[in-house]
């Protein structure tokens, strides 16, 4: 039988209040525990993603690390060919198809905006790269079907360059070899990548285009 006295009613209210407080404390503890678990999961995922990013960066760096490539003889390069220079090259509208007398081109009309210096996996317009050569920069044109070893060597060489004067892009029109090096008025074809050949070409031609914006190049001590 329920105690209906004032003392009994007061006791029941106190007990109910205590039960509600205990229930609230349990819910608060459960919420806190759930938040802690979510935080641990988030932290764990962040660590995993961070480790993955570091792994990918290191893998990419390893893939493009350049150790000098072949020596000059093993690179099987042809002689440097110097082409007649365009008399008065002018800027043409973007999208204009300029017909150049040499493959790859080494001078002539070109777009007003040159390319930035980088390694490109997609083709860049000849008309844009000719402007880079007018600045005295060096362009490495490589065959899209060149083996990965050559692509990695070219990319590694470009990434190791600190003066912003060399860039590389795929080129469908190569007549011989898997790559060609070009500057304003000169080009050289090679079967493989050689720092020795690239350095010698840059010493002779880098920074010597008509506008002479790119810095001159001094080969590093061997």
PyMOL commands that set and color helices and strands:
alter all, ss='L'
color gray80, all
select helices_A, chain A and resi 6-64+126-134+148-160+195-205
alter helices_A, ss='H'
color red, helices_A
select strands_A, chain A and resi 81-82+91-92+110-111+138-142+166-170+179-183+186-190
alter strands_A, ss='S'
color yellow, strands_A
deselect
rebuild
show_as cartoon
